[in-house]
Amino acid sequence: MAYVDGFVTPVPKRSLAAYRRMSRLAGKVWREHGALEFRECVADDVTWGKRTSLPLARRA
C-alpha cells in the first residue's frame, strides 16, 4: 500500500534559501527512514483571495 504526505508551509521570500537547506536535510532523513521520493515545490504566484489565500489560511 502506498501513501503520500503533503504539507503546505508559508515561507517568506527572504527565508527561501534557509528553507531549501533545511528541506534538503529533511529529504535525506526521510529517505533514510524509508521514503522512496521527496519533492519540494515553491509557488511564486499565489495571490490573495477569499478562500485560496495562503496568508489568510495561515491566520486561521
C-alpha positions in Angstrom: 0.0 0.0 0.0 1.4 3.4 -1.0 0.6 6.8 0.5 1.6 10.4 0.1 2.2 13.0 2.8 1.8 16.6 1.7 2.4 19.8 3.6 1.8 23.5 2.8 4.1 25.9 4.6 4.2 29.6 4.1 7.8 30.8 3.8 8.7 34.5 3.4 10.8 35.1 0.2 13.7 36.3 2.3 13.8 32.9 4.0 13.7 30.7 1.0 17.5 29.9 1.0 17.4 28.8 4.6 14.2 26.8 4.0 15.7 25.0 1.0 18.8 24.0 3.1 16.5 22.6 5.8 14.4 20.9 3.2 17.3 19.1 1.6 18.4 17.8 5.0 14.9 16.7 5.8 14.7 14.8 2.5 17.8 12.9 3.3 16.5 11.9 6.7 13.1 10.8 5.3 14.8 8.6 2.7 17.0 7.1 5.4 13.7 6.1 7.1 12.1 4.6 4.1 10.7 7.4 1.9 11.0 6.5 -1.8 10.8 10.0 -3.1 11.0 13.6 -1.9 9.6 16.6 -3.7 9.8 20.3 -2.8 7.7 22.9 -4.7 7.5 26.6 -4.3 4.6 28.6 -5.6 5.6 32.1 -6.5 2.3 33.2 -8.0 -0.1 32.7 -5.0 -2.4 35.7 -4.9 -4.6 37.0 -2.1 -8.1 35.6 -2.2 -11.2 34.9 -0.1 -10.6 31.2 0.2 -7.3 30.5 -1.7 -5.0 32.9 0.1 -2.1 31.3 1.9 -1.6 34.3 4.2 -5.3 34.1 5.2 -5.1 30.4 5.8 -2.1 30.9 7.9 -4.0 33.3 10.2 -6.8 30.7 10.7 
